[in-house]
Amino acid sequence: MTRTGVFGGSFNPPHNAHVRIAEAFIDQFALDRLIVVPTSVPPHKKIDNDDPATRRDMARLAFEGLRGITEVSDIELKRSGKSYTSDTLAALTRIYGGELLFLCGADMLMTLDTWHEPERIFALATVVCAKRYENDDTAEQKRLEYVKKYNASIAWLDLPPMPLSSTCVREAIESGGDWRGLVPQCVADYIVKNRLYGT
């Protein structure tokens, strides 16, 4: 049975921690393919001055061809309205079949039960969780809660916590700080060329 990994996010911009997590996801779970899905209209947060196509293009620069099996999908950008993970996972199941694994951060895991159709998310995919901080005891408690409530399959990514975020990158750019080392070189060049985030 083939194993398809799904890595969604706003990627505003994609940064080095995103890439490292994606590599670990592929390696540790023996994925046959990794589909990176930039979200169009996130239900849980607002993206200021957003151009989804720009985020998609940066994601392609950062991820496309990673480990030879990664592609960036615009499945959510083509869909009107809010981007619901349950709908995306259902669509990817129809496209690829096999086993689906959905990658998220520990912070996202804490609120997964408030997302649209959480029971459908857990039914469609194994959730793989990346730790953001060293001691994620509350996240582990939440994992056990979902296992009991939804019969969910949830695994931890074996990777040291990486607290870097897109917000940190944007703030470093806007404040004139040293930010280039936080993102892949190709993404840094794209940001400067297109004068994003106040560069």
C-alpha positions as CSV (number, residue, x, y, z in Angstrom):
1,M,0.0,0.0,0.0
2,T,1.4,3.4,-1.0
3,R,1.9,6.1,1.7
4,T,1.1,9.7,0.9
5,G,2.1,12.4,3.3
6,V,0.2,15.7,3.4
7,F,1.8,18.9,4.7
8,G,-0.5,21.9,4.7
9,G,0.0,25.4,5.9
10,S,0.0,29.1,4.9
11,F,3.8,29.0,4.2
12,N,3.9,32.8,4.6
13,P,6.9,32.4,3.9
14,P,8.1,28.8,4.0
15,H,11.2,28.6,6.2
16,N,14.1,26.2,7.0
17,A,12.2,24.5,9.8
18,H,9.4,23.7,7.4
19,V,11.9,22.0,5.0
20,R,13.7,20.1,7.8
21,I,10.3,18.8,9.2
22,A,9.3,17.7,5.7
23,E,12.5,15.8,5.2
24,A,12.1,14.0,8.5
25,F,8.5,13.2,7.7
26,I,9.5,11.6,4.4
27,D,12.4,9.6,5.9
28,Q,10.8,8.4,9.2
29,F,7.5,7.4,7.7
30,A,8.9,5.9,4.4
31,L,6.6,8.0,2.3
32,D,6.1,7.2,-1.4
33,R,5.1,10.8,-2.0
34,L,4.7,14.1,-0.1
35,I,2.1,16.6,-1.1
36,V,2.6,20.1,0.2
37,V,-0.7,22.1,0.2
38,P,-0.6,25.8,0.6
39,T,-3.9,26.8,2.2
40,S,-6.2,29.3,0.4
41,V,-8.5,30.8,3.1
42,P,-7.5,29.3,6.5
43,P,-10.6,29.0,8.7
44,H,-8.7,29.6,11.9
45,K,-6.6,32.7,11.1
46,K,-6.5,35.8,8.9
47,I,-3.5,36.4,6.5
48,D,-2.9,40.1,6.0
49,N,-2.3,41.4,2.5
50,D,-2.4,37.9,1.2
51,D,-1.7,36.7,-2.3
52,P,-2.2,32.9,-2.3
53,A,-0.4,32.5,-5.6
54,T,2.7,34.1,-4.1
55,R,2.7,31.7,-1.2
56,R,2.3,28.8,-3.6
57,D,5.2,30.0,-5.7
58,M,7.4,30.2,-2.6
59,A,6.3,26.8,-1.5
60,R,7.3,25.4,-4.9
61,L,10.7,26.9,-4.5
62,A,11.2,25.5,-1.0
63,F,9.7,22.0,-1.4
64,E,9.3,20.9,-5.0
65,G,11.4,17.8,-5.7
66,L,12.5,17.4,-2.1
67,R,13.9,13.9,-1.7
68,G,12.7,13.3,-5.2
69,I,9.1,12.7,-4.2
70,T,7.6,16.1,-3.2
71,E,5.2,18.2,-5.1
72,V,3.2,21.3,-4.2
73,S,-0.5,21.1,-4.9
74,D,-2.9,24.0,-5.5
75,I,-5.9,21.9,-4.7
76,E,-7.0,24.3,-2.0
77,L,-6.2,27.4,-4.0
78,K,-8.6,26.1,-6.8
79,R,-11.4,25.6,-4.3
80,S,-13.6,28.5,-3.5
81,G,-14.4,29.4,0.1
82,K,-12.6,28.4,3.2
83,S,-10.0,25.6,3.1
84,Y,-11.2,22.7,5.2
85,T,-8.6,19.9,5.9
86,S,-11.3,17.2,5.9
87,D,-12.3,18.1,2.3
88,T,-8.6,18.2,1.2
89,L,-7.9,14.8,2.8
90,A,-11.0,13.3,1.2
91,A,-10.0,14.7,-2.2
92,L,-6.4,13.4,-1.9
93,T,-7.7,10.0,-0.9
94,R,-9.7,9.8,-4.1
95,I,-6.7,10.9,-6.1
96,Y,-3.9,8.7,-4.6
97,G,-5.7,5.9,-2.6
98,G,-3.5,4.0,-0.2
99,E,-2.6,5.3,3.2
100,L,-2.7,9.0,4.1
101,L,-0.6,10.7,6.7
102,F,-1.3,14.3,7.7
103,L,1.5,16.3,9.2
104,C,0.8,19.1,11.8
105,G,2.5,20.9,14.6
106,A,1.8,20.3,18.3
107,D,0.1,23.7,18.5
108,M,-2.3,22.6,15.8
109,L,-2.9,19.3,17.5
110,M,-4.2,21.1,20.6
111,T,-7.1,22.5,18.6
112,L,-7.8,19.8,16.1
113,D,-11.1,18.9,17.8
114,T,-12.4,22.4,17.0
115,W,-11.7,22.1,13.3
116,H,-14.3,21.3,10.7
117,E,-15.3,17.6,10.9
118,P,-12.4,16.4,13.2
119,E,-13.8,12.9,13.2
120,R,-13.5,12.8,9.4
121,I,-9.9,14.0,9.6
122,F,-9.0,11.2,12.0
123,A,-10.9,8.6,9.9
124,L,-9.1,9.6,6.7
125,A,-5.5,9.9,7.9
126,T,-2.9,9.1,10.5
127,V,-1.9,12.4,12.1
128,V,1.8,12.9,12.5
129,C,2.8,15.6,14.9
130,A,6.0,17.7,15.1
131,K,6.9,19.2,18.4
132,R,7.4,22.9,18.7
133,Y,8.8,22.9,22.2
134,E,10.9,20.5,24.3
135,N,8.2,19.6,26.9
136,D,4.9,19.0,25.1
137,D,3.2,17.2,27.9
138,T,-0.1,18.9,27.3
139,A,0.1,17.9,23.6
140,E,0.6,14.3,24.6
141,Q,-2.4,14.5,26.9
142,K,-4.4,15.8,23.9
143,R,-3.1,13.0,21.7
144,L,-4.4,10.4,24.2
145,E,-7.7,12.2,24.4
146,Y,-8.2,11.9,20.6
147,V,-7.2,8.3,20.6
148,K,-9.9,7.5,23.1
149,K,-12.6,9.8,21.7
150,Y,-12.1,9.3,17.9
151,N,-10.0,6.1,17.8
152,A,-7.4,8.3,16.2
153,S,-4.0,7.2,15.0
154,I,-1.5,9.8,16.0
155,A,2.3,9.6,15.9
156,W,5.1,11.9,17.0
157,L,7.8,13.0,14.5
158,D,11.2,12.1,16.0
159,L,12.9,15.5,15.6
160,P,14.2,18.0,18.1
161,P,11.7,20.9,18.6
162,M,12.1,23.7,16.0
163,P,10.4,26.9,17.4
164,L,11.0,28.9,14.2
165,S,7.8,30.3,12.6
166,S,6.8,32.3,9.6
167,T,5.8,35.1,12.0
168,C,9.4,35.2,13.3
169,V,10.7,35.5,9.7
170,R,8.2,38.3,8.8
171,E,9.0,40.2,12.0
172,A,12.8,39.9,11.3
173,I,12.3,41.3,7.8
174,E,10.1,44.1,8.9
175,S,12.4,45.1,11.7
176,G,15.5,45.1,9.4
177,G,17.0,42.1,11.3
178,D,19.1,39.3,9.9
179,W,16.5,37.0,8.3
180,R,18.1,35.4,5.2
181,G,19.5,32.5,7.1
182,L,16.0,31.6,8.3
183,V,14.6,30.6,4.9
184,P,16.0,28.6,1.9
185,Q,18.2,30.8,-0.4
186,C,15.8,30.5,-3.3
187,V,12.9,31.8,-1.1
188,A,15.1,34.7,0.2
189,D,15.9,35.7,-3.4
190,Y,12.2,35.6,-4.3
191,I,11.2,37.7,-1.3
192,V,13.8,40.4,-2.2
193,K,13.0,40.3,-5.9
194,N,9.2,40.7,-5.3
195,R,9.7,43.2,-2.4
196,L,7.6,41.1,0.0
197,Y,7.1,41.8,3.7
198,G,8.6,45.3,3.4
199,T,12.0,44.4,1.9
